[in-house]
Amino acid sequence: MKIRLKPAAERAVRGGHPWVFSDSVKSESRQGQLGDLATIYDRNDKFLAIGIYEPESPIRIRILHKGKPVQIDAAFRRQRFLKSINRRNHLFGSDTNGYRLINGESDGWPALVLDRYDDTLVLKIYSTYWLTLLDELSATIVDLLKPDHLVLRMSRNIQALAAEQSNHSDGQMLIGDVSDPVLFSENGICFESHVRAGQKTGFFLDQRENRQRVEQLAEGRTVLNCFSFSGGFSLYAARGDATSVADLDISQHALESASRNFSLNEDDTRVSSCPREQIKANAFDWLKDNPDRRFDMIIMDPPSLAKKKSERKGAICAYQQLTRVAIGILASDGILVSASCSAHVRADEFFSAIPSTAQASGRAFKELDRTLHAPDHPASFPEAEYLKCIYLHFD
């Protein structure tokens, strides 16, 4: 089908933005169907781009290719697959076998990610377009990466349609057979990943570099890990010779996962000898209700606090609230690590809100660092820029 766009959208696509929103479409040659390829022409009737058409989505077209016309076929996809995995070739040493191989639009694969957990790969799709290509994708993955297991994960919004149209299900095995959890290594630390039923593809791989930074700062410190989930920051802090670590999470399941991850690494005496505390509570409430506790390092890594644009202001207020109460129980010479995975909160907003709240506390502090996306999670357009983290050291 042939598509023409409004001028602003045409400029955006020409500039590399991978999404065309529904209100940006000027005309369509015919009524498109889910999974059709839409060819976009510019105002001079020259080829501009081609992408996946989704008639019911606010993102009407996800761009597969722009520039000169090409044939979108198995050879095209194989070449692009090689480009994606080759850019990761030298990112990690032999002590890391858990990382992202394909990061959606930012790698030229709209609505698709591929993660590695040792000999198990997890393919997650966010569009039914990819269902018709699963056999081809599986063959390419086997040929180039040779995994023992390949798991299919799907976003919630396509699971019902996938079951109806193609009999595919979330957590389905495409290659091999594996049960949750699988084990993998990250900088020499062993973690479990629930690849068939866990959040995302089973683990939060995107915080790897921030976990490593916490390890470098943790020596001699008592550490509170808020929204601790499976204890990743705590494990790194323990290996970094923290005096003690405390996991704070509302989920008993998450706390149990953290305990299992610590057990997996008990052969490291720094980990096994580090005193641990687990606190099952709402982090907002616990921080307010325990003003007399003191910690030398507090890590704030909450789940997304703004799942839609209308929640942005509330999310910023929540980050500020967390910062205020954390500073109240942060010891002198303490470090606050605050992260956000809310795409609707821009990095400049977050990096302004946290220091301004710290300044209002009256305590002297300096900024140690701020980070964005991990190298295996590139973000090539604004909507993909969700992750940010800031490190503040207080006198």
N, C-alpha and C positions, 0 to 999 in steps of 0.2 A: 504494500500500500504506500501511497505517496502523501507526504506530510509537508505542510508549510507552517512556519512559526511566525509569531509576532516579532518585531524587530529586536526587542530586548533579549528575548529567548534565543534568537538566532545568534546574537553577539555572544551570549553566554556559552552556547554550544561550540561556536568557533573558538572561543577562548579556553575550552577544555572542560567545561562543567558537564558532568555525566548524566544529569537529570533534565528532563523536560516535564514541567508540571502541566496539569490538565488545562489550566486557564491560559497557558502560553501557546496552545495550538490554534493556529489561524484557520487552517482548512485540512480536510482529509479527503483523499480520493474515493474512499469507500469506508463503510463501517468495519473497523478492525475487530479481530477476535483475540482472545487471550493467548499470548505466545506467538502472535504474528511478528514478523520483522517489519519494522516501519522504516522506510527510506525518506530522509529529510532532504529537501531541496531549498536552496536559498532564494532570495528575491529575484535573482537573475536566472532561475531555473537550472542552477548547477548543483551537482551532488555536494551535500554538506556532511551528512552522517547517516549511520544506520543503527537501529537499536531495537530492544525488546519492547513490544507494545503491550500495555496492561490497561484495558478500557475502564476498569472499576477502581483503579488506584489514582490517588492524587498525583503520583509520579507516573505520568502517562507513558513516557518512553525512557528507558534506561539505555544509554549510549554504549554500543559495542565497539564502534569504530568511527572516526571522523577523518576528513582529509580527502585523499584520492579514493575512488571506488575500489573495493576489493570483494573477493568472493568469500562469504562467511561460511566456511566448511570445515571439515575435520582437520585439514592441513593448517588452516588459519588458527584454529583453536590449539592445535599441538604446538605450533610455533609460539603462541602467546603463553601457553603453559610452561614451556621451557624458559622463556624470559622471566616468568614469575619465580620459578624455583631457583634459577641461576643467580638471581639477585640476593638470595639468602646463603649462597655457597660458603662465604667466608665470614658470616656473622657470628657463628658459635663454634666453640671448641668441642672436644670429644665428651666433655662432662655435661653437655646440654643436648638432649634429644627430644625436647618439647618446645615447639615454636610454630608460628604461622607460616604457611607456605604460599597461600593466596589470600589477599585481603580485599576482596570485593572490587568495587569500582576503582579504587586507588591502584589496583594491579591490572585493570582492564577486564575484570570479571564481575560485571554488575550482578548484585544479589547472590553472590557465591563466595564462600570462604572454605579454605582447606587447612586443617591443623594437623600437626604431627605429635603423637605421643609414643615415642619409641617405635615399635613395629606396628602400631595401630594408627591409621589415618582417619580423620573425621571430616566428611564433606557436608557442609551445611548450606542449604539453599533457601532463598527468600522469594523465589519466583517459580511458578510451575513450568516456565519455559524450559528449565533445566531437566525436568523429569523425562522429556522425550530424548534427551541426550545422555542419560545415565549409563547406558551400555558403552557408548563411546568414551565417556569420561572415565569410567572404571577401567577400560582397556588401556587408556593412556596412562592413568595412574599406576597400574600394574607394570606396564612396560618401562616407565621412566623412574619409578620410585620403589617398586617391588615390595610393597607392604605385605605383612601376613594377614592383616585385617583392614577392612574399610567399612566404616559406619556411615549411614545416611542420617542426617539430622535436618529437620525442616522447621521453619518459623511457624508459629501457631496459626497465622492467618492463611496458610495454604494447606494445612494438614487435612482438613475435611475434603477439600477439592482433590487433593492428591489421592486420598483413599478411594474417592468416588471414580476418578478418571483412570487411575493407573494402578490401584491396589498397593501403593507404596505407603509406608508408615514411618513415623519418627522413631529413630533408634534401630531401624532395620539394618541387618548385615548385608552388604553388597558383596563382600569378599570375606571368607573365613568365618569364624565364630568366636566371639569374645564376650565375657561377662564383666559387668561393672564390679569394682573399679579396675582400671589398668594402671600400671606404674610407669613413671618416666622420671628422667633426671633433669634438673635445672641447676646449672652451676654446681653440680656435685651433690645437690640435695634431692632426695627422693620424695616424690609426691604421688598421691593417687588422683586419678581423674575419672569421673563418672561419665564416660563418653556416650553412653546410650540413653541416659536419662538426666544428666546433670545440666546445670545452667550453661549457657553459651554452647561450647562444644565439650564441656566437662571440666574446664578449669579457666582461671583468669590469667592467661598467658601474657596479657598486655602490661602487667605490672612488674615484670621480671627485673627491669633495670632499677626501678624504685626499691624493690626488695633488696637488691644488691647494695644500693646506696644506704639503706637503713643498716645493713650489716656493718658497713664501714663506720657508722656513727654510733653504734650501740655499746661499745666497750665501756664497762663499768656503770651502765645505766639501768635503772628500773624502767621497764617498758610497758605501756598500756596500748594494746592493739584494739581499737574500737571498730566495730563492724568487722570482726576478725575473720569471719567465714571459715575457711579451712586452715587458717593459722600460718599462711605463707610469710607474712611480715614477722611473725613471732619466731618462726624457725630460723630465719636469717638473722634476727637479732640475737637469738640464743647462740648461734654459731659465731656471731661477732663478739662473744664474751659479755653479753648483757648480764647484769647482776640477777635479774629476774624478769619474767614476762607474764603478762596477764591478758588473756583473750576475753573480750567482751562482745557477746552476740546474743540476739534474741532467740536464735534457732538452736535447739538442742542437737539437731542433725549436724549443723555446722560445727559445733563444739566437739562432737564425737569424731567428725572428720579430722579436725585439728589434732586430736589425741592420736588418731591412727597415723597421721603424718609424722608426729613426733616419734612414735614408736618405730616407724620405718627408718629413722635416722639415729637410733639410740646407740649405734656403734661409734658415733662421734661423741667423745666425752664432753665436749663443749655443750652439745645439745642435751645429753642425758643428765648432766650435772646442773643444768640451769633450773632453778625453782620455777614452777609454773602454777598459775592460778587461772581458773575458768569462772567466768561470771555470766550467767544466763539472765539477760535483762535487756530492756530497751535502752539503747545507748544514750538517747536524749535524756531520759528520766534518770538513769543511773548517775550520769555526770552531774546533774543538778542535785541529786539526793545524797551525794558523797563529797561535800566540799572540803572535808578534812583529809582526804586521801592525797598523796603526793607521788608524782612520777617524774623521772628524769627525761623521758621521751614519751610523747603521745602521738599515735598514728591515727588519723581520721581518713578512712577510705569507705565512705558510705555508698550504697547502691545509688543508681540514678535518682536524683531528687526532682528532676523535671523531665517527664516522659513526653510532654508536649509543650509547645511554645508558651501557652497560657500559664504554665506552672513555673516559668523562669524566675519571676520576681520572688515567689515563695521559696524557691530553691536557694536563691542568693541569701534570703533572710535566714534560712535554715543553716547554711554554711557559716554565716556570721554568728548565729546562736551557738553552734558547736564550737566555734573558735573561742567565744567568750568563756564558756564554761570550762573548756580545756585549759585555757590560760590560767584560770582560777585554781586548778589543781596541779599545774606544772611547776616543778621545783625550780629554784634558782639554778642557773647554768643549764636550763632545760631546752629541749628541742621539740618543736611542734612540726609534724609532717601532715600536711592536709592535701587530699586529692579529690578530684571531681571526675566522674565519668558521665556527666550530664551534657549531651551535645547541645542542648538549648541554652546552656550557660557558656558564653564565649570565654576564651582564655583571658582576654583583657579584663573582662568583668570579674572573673574569679581572682586573678592576680592583683586586682584592685581591692576587692572585698576583704580578703584575708589580712593583708597588711594594714588596711585602714582600721579594721576591728582590733588588731593587735595594738595599733597606736592608741586607740581610744582606751585601752586597758591601763595606760599609764606606765607600763613596764617597758624598760629599754630592751630593744631587740635589734638583730641584724638579719638580713636575708642571706641564707647560705646558698640556695640553689632554687631553680625552677626547671621543670622538665615537661616535655610534651609526649609525643608518641614514641613507642619502641620502634627500633629499626625494621622489625619484621611486620609492623603494623603501620605502614606509611599512610598518610592522609593527604590526598591530592586536591581536595576541594573543601570549602568551609563546613558543610554539613557532616563531613567525616572527622572533623577535628573535635573529638569528644574528651580526650584524656588530657589532664593537666595536674601538676603536683608542685607544691611549694614547700620549702624547708625554712623554718624560722628558728633562730637561736636567741633565747632570752637570757638576760643577765640574772 
